[in-house]
């Protein structure tokens, strides 16, 4: 089953957004601690 380029890009951007939000949450938590 082949994904279209648009579907691949959408999946990539969703994964990236999830990673960014997790990362920034971690950074914020660390900043609050110190």
C-alpha positions in Angstrom: 0.0 0.0 0.0 1.6 3.2 -1.2 1.1 6.4 0.7 0.9 9.6 -1.3 3.5 12.3 -0.7 0.9 14.5 1.0 0.0 11.7 3.5 3.7 11.1 4.2 4.3 14.8 4.8 1.2 15.0 7.0 2.4 12.1 9.1 5.9 13.6 9.4 4.6 17.0 10.5 2.3 15.4 13.1 5.2 13.3 14.5 7.4 16.4 14.5 4.7 18.5 16.3 4.3 15.7 18.9 8.1 15.5 19.4 8.4 19.3 19.7 5.6 19.6 22.3 7.1 16.7 24.4 10.5 18.3 24.2 9.3 21.8 25.1 7.3 20.4 28.0 10.5 18.7 29.3 12.5 21.9 28.9 9.8 23.9 30.7 9.7 21.4 33.6 13.5 21.6 33.9 13.4 25.4 33.9 10.8 25.4 36.7 12.8 23.1 38.8 16.0 25.2 38.8 
